[in-house]
């Protein structure tokens, strides 16, 4: 990846590249929870990449960079004029998995294949939007990878 590694967007890009390799392994184990977890990480880092640049004068920036509440970060970003709106439903969908798929208990969720693929699609969409907003399309290496729909997981 060309994007600087030690940045929110660089980490998001590299996490997304890793995430795209996980379904092949998950198909063997039928355990898709890591995909939901990693998708939430990609969305979080992508949103924070936008926030640290576009919300620099916002009094709440430190709190936004410390939270893992994806909907809250996206809502703050959606208040900025001149940038595309971020899908709050997708942010909440992916963000809701963060704890429920990682830890055992009454709220534990086992993610199925279709949900895992949707999580990846949400992560890719929001990461692409971050690049569009930050005008880093020329640094974005995802164009080298096949489209998710073209990958075969058997």
N, C-alpha and C positions, 0 to 999 in steps of 0.2 A: 504494500500500500504506500502511496506517496504522501498521504495525509500524515501530519506530525503525530507520532505515537503518543507523546506525553501531552495529550489534550483530550477533552471530552469527545470531540469528533473523531480523533484518531483511534481512541479506544473503541468507540462505537463501530467504526468501520472494520476494525480487526475482529471485534466480537461478532459482527454480522458475518464476516467471511468464515469464521469458525462455526458459527451457527448453521450455516448452509451445508456444512459437512456432517452435522450430527444426525440428520434423519436416516442416513444409510446405516449407522450403528444402531440407532433406536429401533429400526425395523427388525433387527435380529433379536433384540431383547424385549420388544413391544413396550418399552418404557420411554414415554415421550415427555415426562415432566421436565427434564433438563432443557428441552426446547422452549417451553413456556418461561422458565426462569431466565434463560439467556436472552429471549426476546424482550423481556421486561428490562433487562440491563441495556440492550441496544437502544430501546426507546428512551430510557432514562438519560443515557449519555448523549443521545442525539438532541433531546430537548434541552439539556443543560448546556450543550454547545451553543445553541441559539441564545439561551438566557444570559450566559456570561458576556455575550457581545451586545445583544439587543436590549437588555434590561440593566445595563451598567449603571444607570442613574436611578434605578428603582430602589426604594428604601428596603424592599423585601428580598433583594437579590441573595443575601447571605442565607436566609431561610430557605429560599427556593433551591439553592445549590446543595443544601443539606438534607432536603426531604427526598423521599422515594415515592411521594404521591404524584404519580404521573399526570393525573387529571388536574391537580392544583398547578403544576408547572405549565401545562398546556393552556389552562385558563388565563394565566398571567400573560403568556405569549400571545394569546388571541386578543388581548387588549391593545396590542401594538398596531397602529395604523400602517398600512403598506406592506404587510407580509401576508402570505396565504394563511387561511384558517387551518388550525390543526384539529383533527377529528378527535373530539373529547371521548366519544364512545369507544373508539379503538384504544385510546390511552387507558381508559378505565378497564376495558376488557383484559388487556395484557397485564396491567398493573395489579388486577385482582388476583392473579395467579401467584404473585411474588411469594407470599408466605404459605398459602394453602397447598402448594405443590411441593414445598421444601421440607415441611415438618409434619411428623405424624400427629394424629389427634382427630377430634370430632369433625374438624373442617377440612381434613385432608382430601385432595382431589387427585384422581388419576387421569391425566390428560390423554385423550385419544388421538389417533393419527390426524384426523381432519382438523381438530382444534389446534394441534401442533403446527400444521401447515398454515392455518389462518394466523397464528401468532407470528410466524416468520413473515407472512405477507404484511402484517401490520408493522413489524419492525422495519422491513425494507421500505415501506411507504413513508414512514416518519423519518428514517435516515435520509432518504432521497429528498424529502422536503427540507431537512436541515441543510443539505448541500445546496439546494436551490436558494434558500433564504440567505445563506452565508456566501453565496456565489462561489462555491468551491467545486463546481461541476468538473472543472478541468483536473482536479486532484483526486476525484472520486474513481477508484479502481473497480467498482462493481460492474462496469461495462464489460470487463474481461470474463465475467462469470456467466454461465447460461441462465436463462430465466428460470425461476422456481418451477413453473409449470412444465418445463422441458426436462427436469431432473427425474430420474426413475429411481424409486425406492422400493426394492423388492427383496 
